[in-house]
């Protein structure tokens, strides 16, 4: 029994890293997101101006050497405001995804493992949730809870949760059919042990892909809701809220919406590209080719 | 050693509900129909049948991976069919299973060491969390199946089918079971690997005195390993007996057809043999035929076969057979069929 290849044994993580390294575009996206996160964390030190400091002598100016992204209607530096707004936008996306995960993953696992009427009940409830028009549901949730960024993100999280639920249910269903789950049962493992030790480790990969893509979706939703005035409330600002307020001066100073708009577009694109790269590197590998 | 069988299965029936949607009527499929058999300590009982005969379902019902609709399974005095939850988990160490497909029976996300150690950990036999002692135990188990310490920190995808099946066997013997259920355990392997695994199983049996419930469709393999054989057809046992009697003078026409399909290594003898291919397919268990389930494909079918289910009658040389030819028809009771030319019914 010595016909095992002498290649060093690789854990799942090592294999994933080896494959991910080949995804150049995803590496760029990941690099961009890391830089963006660092900029958001260190915004007070990086930003050239105080984002709230008004300068009424220089309002609605275009990009210049002093103000790279121009100034807004109160003479505030747009670059500093974009940097500070990134904290709100990123945090909002994380919040929404965490809420969606918390609402969607456990019932998805339960539905996939238990099946039968439990599954039917959970899936019909999900169908009911998905049959609401998303914007109306978001507005309704915010109307009940009051307009604030957290409430807007709860609404977005609730709206995104059915997809996580369905994804978890589908992957759990297929893993639950695997013989190794039956084998674990025959050994005498409890259902909780099987879910924790055998099902969860084998269903998280597709989840990572979805998280990355949904962070982008959540960011877009936050931007949309803040644009409508249902999300971020002044003096706090997110990219969406900046576009919403800059919208009024679109003819005089297009730079007011161009830069936060670009920030949204590039970040969402980076998240999608990262999601694609993750999907390609996390795919099930059965046997090494080399 | 006591005379009581280690495993005693009585009138086991397993049914599946099909359909049952909003508009589809519910249909009941009887996969296993009133099956009884026993396995003595240290004995190998082979359950043989073609696809759809219910042999794997029997294995899963014995393992309590499926809920039987009726019947009892006694293992070493415990009524498995009456147990559930923690009480059932407590007796699981006594019976372990090796599955057909070694590619899906090992969790791809786990190291070999963790896979083999899992039964010990789950049943609290990991000696108080002493990692080094557990490692040594796992190593001993792997050595017993012809692997070693170098394989412990590898993942299942790094192994061939035969090696994976060895790992599955190491996991199954970790709890020192009294009965091992082998569900087509060598069917997915190529012939030379099959032989290695069969030798390993024989080796383990002589060393530990385990009993095997050996599920297979391959009579050629069964001939090498079985002490006794039970032939299943459409969810019923049609013939049982000591392996020597089954392979020497079988009594059921279905067994005969199965045996004639086993290739003979000697070409001269192979050519001289009268091959009786079975016509048609195994009937659907959703619409089982009346009378004897085999009558539609039986070369000796008589009127009575279409009307009445044959009862099990004892056969010279041990075992029993459920066939009307034993009691009536053109042949006299109990006369072996193999020597005769089939006459039209």
HADDOCK unambig.tbl for C-alpha pairs under 7 A between the chains (distance, minus, plus):
assign (segid A and resid 1 and name CA) (segid B and resid 146 and name CA) 6.80 0.50 0.50
assign (segid A and resid 1 and name CA) (segid B and resid 147 and name CA) 6.37 0.50 0.50
assign (segid A and resid 4 and name CA) (segid B and resid 159 and name CA) 6.72 0.50 0.50
assign (segid A and resid 9 and name CA) (segid B and resid 154 and name CA) 5.56 0.50 0.50
assign (segid A and resid 178 and name CA) (segid B and resid 104 and name CA) 6.16 0.50 0.50
assign (segid A and resid 179 and name CA) (segid B and resid 104 and name CA) 5.39 0.50 0.50
assign (segid A and resid 179 and name CA) (segid B and resid 105 and name CA) 4.62 0.50 0.50
assign (segid A and resid 180 and name CA) (segid B and resid 104 and name CA) 6.04 0.50 0.50
assign (segid A and resid 180 and name CA) (segid B and resid 105 and name CA) 4.09 0.50 0.50
assign (segid A and resid 180 and name CA) (segid B and resid 106 and name CA) 5.21 0.50 0.50
assign (segid A and resid 180 and name CA) (segid B and resid 107 and name CA) 5.51 0.50 0.50
assign (segid A and resid 183 and name CA) (segid B and resid 105 and name CA) 6.43 0.50 0.50
assign (segid A and resid 186 and name CA) (segid B and resid 63 and name CA) 6.73 0.50 0.50
assign (segid A and resid 186 and name CA) (segid B and resid 65 and name CA) 6.94 0.50 0.50
assign (segid A and resid 186 and name CA) (segid B and resid 92 and name CA) 6.91 0.50 0.50
assign (segid A and resid 186 and name CA) (segid B and resid 96 and name CA) 6.64 0.50 0.50
assign (segid A and resid 186 and name CA) (segid B and resid 97 and name CA) 6.93 0.50 0.50
assign (segid A and resid 187 and name CA) (segid B and resid 92 and name CA) 6.38 0.50 0.50
assign (segid A and resid 187 and name CA) (segid B and resid 96 and name CA) 6.68 0.50 0.50
assign (segid A and resid 187 and name CA) (segid B and resid 119 and name CA) 5.74 0.50 0.50
assign (segid A and resid 188 and name CA) (segid B and resid 89 and name CA) 4.74 0.50 0.50
assign (segid A and resid 188 and name CA) (segid B and resid 92 and name CA) 5.81 0.50 0.50
assign (segid A and resid 189 and name CA) (segid B and resid 122 and name CA) 6.18 0.50 0.50
assign (segid A and resid 198 and name CA) (segid B and resid 107 and name CA) 6.83 0.50 0.50
assign (segid A and resid 201 and name CA) (segid B and resid 109 and name CA) 6.77 0.50 0.50
assign (segid A and resid 202 and name CA) (segid B and resid 109 and name CA) 6.76 0.50 0.50
assign (segid A and resid 286 and name CA) (segid B and resid 157 and name CA) 5.62 0.50 0.50
assign (segid A and resid 287 and name CA) (segid B and resid 157 and name CA) 5.22 0.50 0.50
assign (segid A and resid 287 and name CA) (segid B and resid 158 and name CA) 6.52 0.50 0.50
